[in-house]
Amino acid sequence: MRKVYLDACVVIYLVERHRDYADALRQRLFTPSGSPAVTPVLCELVRMECRIKPVREGDQDLIDRYDAFFGTAGLVWVPMNRAVFDRATGMRAEHRLRTPDALHLAAAMASGCDEFWTHDTRLAVAARDRLEVIDLSA
């Protein structure tokens, strides 16, 4: 099964049921019978980025929905260790990525992901042949 790193925007679209993307994402994540079509991979940075707005706004219902999603069985969590940060440092320096973007890519690569789902097409250059960046707007 393909390992797919989910950028924060993907999780936001799913949890907040974005009208343009949520259904298409569910179709990519699950087979018609409802079983997983891919192995979703995340790191704690995704969790943090997703929870900032509802925490700031005191939206406990949305915080609970995120916490339920992040507690889903079958998610693979990448540890943010020194090797991930070192790889991110190199990509940030070479490609002038923002720190969170470099960390997400490095985490995806460290965990052996096949794909990186996002809306940020700038990441494809930094990923090169190591990881396929899937632009969800395409």
SULBEL-V872480 format. One line per field, one symbol per residue. burial: I if it has 24 or more other C-alpha atoms within 12 Angstrom, else O. A space follows every 10 residues. Layout:
burial=???
//
This chain:
burial=OOIIIIIIII IIIIIIOOOO IOOOIIOIIO OOOOOOOIII IIIIIIIIII IOOOOOOOOO OIIOOIOOII OOOOIIIIOI OOOIIOIIIO IIOOOOIOOI IIIIIIIIII IIIIIIIIII OOIIOIIOOO IIIIOIOO
//
